[in-house]
Each structure stands twice: as C-alpha cells, then as structure tokens.
C-alpha cells in the first residue's frame, strides 16, 4: 500500500489497519518514493515502545 508523505500518522495507521498492511510506501506529490512506514514504528510513535515477546533482552 502507499500513503502520501504528508499523511498524519493517525490517518496512516487507520489506512494500514483497514487494508491489513504492516508496511506502506510513502510518496511525494510527484510520485517519488520518500520512505517506508512500518506499522510497529507508527504505533510506537503514537503510544510508546512496544515490547516484542520474541526479542531476548
């Protein structure tokens, strides 16, 4: 899936949840790719760090 680079994080999260995507391409008005959004990174930015049950400390 793709989202405009100026999309608010809350809106990007809602779009990703609706589509079931865990990552999205961020693009400019010219259609150029500016980066990749990861679902986990968006959630961590909004609510704080997410503890991964499979990650060893």
C-alpha positions as CSV (number, residue, x, y, z in Angstrom):
1,X,0.0,0.0,0.0
2,X,1.1,3.6,-0.4
3,X,0.4,6.8,1.5
4,X,1.2,10.5,0.7
5,X,4.3,11.7,2.6
6,X,2.2,14.4,4.3
7,X,-0.3,12.0,5.8
8,X,-0.9,12.3,9.6
9,X,0.3,9.2,11.5
10,X,-3.2,8.5,12.9
11,X,-4.6,8.5,9.3
12,X,-1.8,6.3,8.0
13,X,-2.5,3.9,10.9
14,X,-6.2,3.8,10.1
15,X,-5.5,3.1,6.4
16,X,-3.0,0.3,7.3
17,X,-5.4,-1.3,9.7
18,X,-8.2,-1.3,7.1
19,X,-6.0,-2.8,4.5
20,X,-4.3,-5.3,6.8
21,X,-0.9,-3.9,5.7
22,X,2.2,-3.9,8.0
23,X,4.2,-1.6,5.8
24,X,3.5,1.2,3.4
25,X,5.4,3.2,0.8
26,X,5.5,7.0,1.5
27,X,5.4,9.1,-1.7
28,X,5.5,12.7,-2.8
29,X,3.1,14.6,-5.0
30,X,5.4,13.8,-7.9
31,X,5.0,10.1,-7.1
32,X,8.6,9.7,-5.9
33,X,9.1,7.3,-3.0
34,X,10.4,9.0,0.1
35,X,10.4,6.1,2.5
36,X,8.7,3.2,4.1
37,X,6.3,3.3,7.0
38,X,6.2,0.2,9.3
39,X,3.1,-0.5,11.4
40,X,5.1,-1.1,14.5
41,X,7.0,2.2,14.2
42,X,3.8,4.1,13.8
43,X,2.3,2.5,16.9
44,X,5.5,3.2,18.9
45,X,5.5,6.8,17.8
46,X,1.9,7.2,19.0
47,X,1.8,5.2,22.2
48,X,5.4,4.4,23.2
49,X,7.7,1.5,22.7
50,X,6.1,-1.9,22.1
51,X,7.7,-4.9,23.8
52,X,8.4,-7.7,21.4
53,X,7.7,-11.1,23.2
54,X,10.1,-12.8,20.9
55,X,13.0,-10.4,21.5
56,X,15.6,-11.5,24.0
57,X,16.9,-8.9,26.4
